[in-house]
Amino acid sequence: MERTLKVSGPISSAQAEYDTLRFVSDESACPYLGGRQARHEAYLVEELEPAAYERLLARGFRRSGRVVYRPRCRTCHECRQLRVPVEEFRPSASMRRVVRRNADVCVEAGRPEPSEEKFALYRCYLDAQHDGTMSRSRESFEDFLYDSPTESYEFRYRIGERVIGISIADRVPGGLSSVYMYFDPDYAARSLGTFSIIREIEFCRREGLRHYYLGYFVAGSRTMAYKARFCPNEILIGDDRWLSFRDRGEA
């Protein structure tokens, strides 16, 4: 993909032009469901207007750096967007315990800005949480999380002066779309991932935003099961067709 693109409307509105930018990956082992093959289609974008991105979310796309992508598997369609209607969300008993456990954590929202401190935190997180397939370079860190073609927020979670977690989310007219969260593995027992989602849903409520997008939910995947606990929620079953899906699966 040698050219980049400013997106102000749905990708399908100028398909002849976008076909020159479209990339379809080779098949590889699915990271979520054993024994299945996965592939995706992707587009490199120069600028992504929030309203255009909201329409793309409703067609199953996500963003990573300056790439928007969605699954294009030949025989499986289990990767589905999941979102939480903000005004209807009520934390479960276990979620309320997580909030109490993190009563000393301050949350700040601002523009995403990379730093040496955040890069060091990111590397520690990858070392503790991932299998080594993700790059640890400063360049990939910035490309992945801080080179955004759209309006993004960085939520900083800290205790005193110590930053213990960072969450990146994109703002669209009707909500926030979660991009990624990384945290200090020394604080893993605090369930900071769950805590960040609760706090960011509360941010949406204060800002008058209707939905919090949690990314893909994959039925049968242990690593994706936590998303269904944020109830009520909706899954995308077709272009701009959302189905109520209430499966908290916890006490």
Secondary structure, 3 states (H helix, E strand, C coil): CCCCCEECCCHHHHHHHHCCCCEECCCEECCCCCCCEECEEEEECCEECHHHHHHHHCCCCEEECCEEEEECCCCCCCEEEEEEEHHHCCCCHHHHHHHHHCCCCEEEEECCCCCHHHHHHHHHHHHHHCCCCCCCCHHHHHHHHCCCCCCEEEEEEEECCEEEEEEEEEEECCEEEEEEEEECHHHHHHCHHHHHHHHHHHHHHHHCCCEEEEEEEECCCHHHHHHHHCCCCEEEEECCEEEECCCCCCC
